[in-house]
């Protein structure tokens, strides 16, 4: 099977997993959530295979254009959710995250999204591409889990559920923030120096990455140092994830800069 066929299979598996998780929301039967988790794991395995095949077929990392990076980001979203779910048993987040993943993969499947693997421009021909992009997107995947947990926190009035979602959000950011810091800022600056001769050039994607970093740093500072929890913290996480989305989509399509090829 080629990469596109495995991608379609993965898409179908995620839809089936989302169906089981939605069934769990309505029936509260744990067996539905367990089935959703099993199908999601199978989908993740298939998705991993698709990324490996894409790497072999293209001869470079599977996130050098928007189609590839959306596919990798979707994979990272599912991985982050499954890891957090295994620790905190939060199947109720499953359907919402998988619906986002399905939406992303539908966007990637759009005829308007170029899917051809093309030769890399010189600046991308570096092992720093693997480190910078993969670690950054993994960090953003954990931010996505925190984002959904915060939305659910704001939507529920049950104290026990609020406490669980608040804790899930904090733990997810606690994992995602160092990943985003390492991948988006540290690795990014080292690669920038090697590619362009400067660690920082105030490129739009650099600026918005820094804005995203500051928002999540604010969340952790106010939580750890000032003891903030609850609604105020949830709003900060939501704003941080929206900033991350703009960094990923908005900057790529609306603002031109050194990252315009990404």
HELIX and SHEET records of a PDB file:
HELIX    1   1 UNK A    3  UNK A   27  1                                  25    
HELIX    2   2 UNK A   30  UNK A   58  1                                  29    
HELIX    3   3 UNK A   66  UNK A   88  1                                  23    
HELIX    4   4 UNK A   91  UNK A  109  1                                  19    
HELIX    5   5 UNK A  122  UNK A  124  5                                   3    
HELIX    6   6 UNK A  128  UNK A  155  1                                  28    
HELIX    7   7 UNK A  159  UNK A  180  1                                  22    
HELIX    8   8 UNK A  181  UNK A  187  3                                   7    
HELIX    9   9 UNK A  188  UNK A  196  1                                   9    
HELIX   10  10 UNK A  204  UNK A  224  1                                  21    
HELIX   11  11 UNK A  231  UNK A  245  1                                  15    
HELIX   12  12 UNK A  246  UNK A  250  3                                   5    
HELIX   13  13 UNK A  251  UNK A  254  1                                   4    
END                                                                             
